[in-house]
């Protein structure tokens, strides 16, 4: 997720450093098909792609790699100082709900533009 930053001189430096790290880290995509990344919860594959973007330790999957039948919109939002406003989906799979287990930035700030139309996971969703 997004680090909490206190307002002040250090906040801008940290945001710039994180933006540079994203540019360096790039995508997990490679010519090797073994680079497939999966998101699994409750024994169900929610997303699978060889084209994820790694940001702050989280794989952001292309939106079209998700199995839409396992997601319900949530009204939850949070704000990251350098990425913008995150929106959440509840994962529904295997007879259980995992509220707000997927998040995305529909209109990210310029420093995070590469994760637009991409979704990341937490709250027990295994990404490997």
N, C-alpha and C positions, 0 to 999 in steps of 0.2 A: 504494500500500500504506500501511501505517501508519507514521508517523514513530517513530523510536526515542526514547524519553523516559527521562531519568535520573530516579530517584526524587528527590523534593524539592519545594520550593515551586513551581518553575516548571512541573512536570509537570501539576499540577491546572489552572493557568492556561491552559496550552496545550490541554488536553483540553476545557476550557470554550469556548475560542475556536474550536476546530475544530467543536464541537457547534453553536455559533452560526452558523458558516459553512455548515454543512449546511442549517440551517433557512432561511438566506437564499438559498442556491444553488437549492434545491428540485429540481424535476423538469425534464427537457428537454421534457416533454410540452407541446404547443401545439395550437391548432386547425388548424395547417398540416400536411398530410400529408407535406410535404417534410422534416419534422423526424425522419423515420425514422432510427434508428441501427442499424448492422449490425456484427457481429463476424464476421470472415472469417479463416480460416487454411487454407493449402494450397489456395486456390481454392474452398473450401467455406464457405457461409454457415452459421455455428453458431447465431446468434441474430439476431433483428431485432425492433425495437420502437420505437414513438414515445413510450414511457413508461419512460425510464431515469432513474435518479437519479445525479447527478454528485457524487462524493465524492473529494477529493484527486486530481482529474484522471482518475478512473476512472468509466466508465459502469457502473452496476449495472443489469443487465437483469432483468425479471421472470422468475422460474423457468419459467413456462409459455411464454415466448418462445423457449426453447432447443430445438434439434432433438436430442432425447435420444439418438438413435442414435449420436451422435458423442462421447459422454461415458462415461468409466469412472471409478468411484470410486477415490480414492487414500487411502492411510492417512496422508498428510501433514497435519499441523496446525501452525499458528503462532499466537502470541498477540499481539494488539494491546492496548495498555493502555486504550484508550478504546472500541474496537469489540468486543473479546472474542476468542474462539477462532475462527480461520479454518480451514475445511476445504477440501480441494482435489479437483478432478477432473482426470483426464488426458484430453486431447482426442485422438481417433483419427479422422483424416480423410485422404482421398487416399492411403491406403496407408502413412501415417506416424503415429507417436505423438508427442505434445507433453506430457510429464509435468507435472502440476500447473499447467497453463496457465489453469485456471479456478478461482476461489475464491469462497467464500460464508460467511456467518455464520449458522448455523442457529438460534443463540440469542444474538443480539447484546446487548451492554450497553445500558442505557436511552438513552444518548446517540446510539446508532447504530440504534435500533429501526426506522427507516425503510428499512434495507437488508435486513431479514429477508425470506427467500424471494426474494432477488435474487443474481445472479451477475455477477462482474467477470472481466476477462481480462488477461493479460500474456504474456510469453515469445513474442513474435512474432505474436500474434493481433492483426490490424488492426481497430481500432474506428473507424468513421467514419460 
